[in-house]
Amino acid sequence: MPMNHEFHVTGMTCGHCEKAVERAIRAVDAQAEVQIDRAAERVQVRSDAPREALAQAIADEGYGVAA
C-alpha cells in the first residue's frame, strides 16, 4: 500500500532541479506520484518505496533533504 511522504528539499532553484528530483524519485519507484513546490521547498511523494530510499535518491542528486 503506497505511503505519503513529505520532504523539505533545499537547493532546487529551477525547473531543471525539479525534474532532477522527480527523476531520482522515479528511479527508486517508477510508479511514485510526485508533487513539487519549489517555492516552499516541499516535495510530496506517494510511493511504496521506503522513505529512506527516497530521501537518499534526492540527496544523491545533490539536494539537501529533511523530513
N, C-alpha and C positions, 0 to 999 in steps of 0.2 A: 504494500500500500504506500503510495507516494507521501512524503512528508513535506511540509512547508518550512523553508529555511530563509532567514534574513541575515544578510551580511552587511557590515559597514565597510565599504571599499574606498580607499583613498588612492589618488593618483590618476583617476580617469579624467582626462581633460578634453576629449573629443569623441566624435562618433567612432573613429578607429579604435579607441580604447574600449568603448562599449562592445564592439564586435569581437575584440580580442578576448574580453572577459566571457562573453557568450560562447565563443568557440571553445574556450578552455573548459567551461562547464559541460558543454555538449560532448566534448571528448571523453568525459567521465560517464555521462549519461545522455545518449543521443535523444532520448525521449523527454528530457527535462523541459519544464516550462520556465522561461527566464524573463523577468521584468527588471529593467534597469532604470533608476532615477539618478542620473549623473549629478544633477544639482544638489540632491540630498545625500549623495554618496551612498546610495542604498541599492542593494541587489537582492531581489527576492527570487527564490528558486523553489519549484515543486519538483521533487525528484525522489527516486528510490535509493539513490546513492548515499553513502554515509556522509554526514556533514563535514567530517574531517577531510574526506577526499575532495569534496567540492571546494573547501577553503584552500586546500593545498594547490589545487589546479589554478585558482585565481592568483595565489601568491607566486606560483611558478611563472606566471606571465609578468611578474614584476610589480604587482599592486599590493598595497597594504590591506590586510583583511582583519576585521574584528567581528565578534559575534554581534 
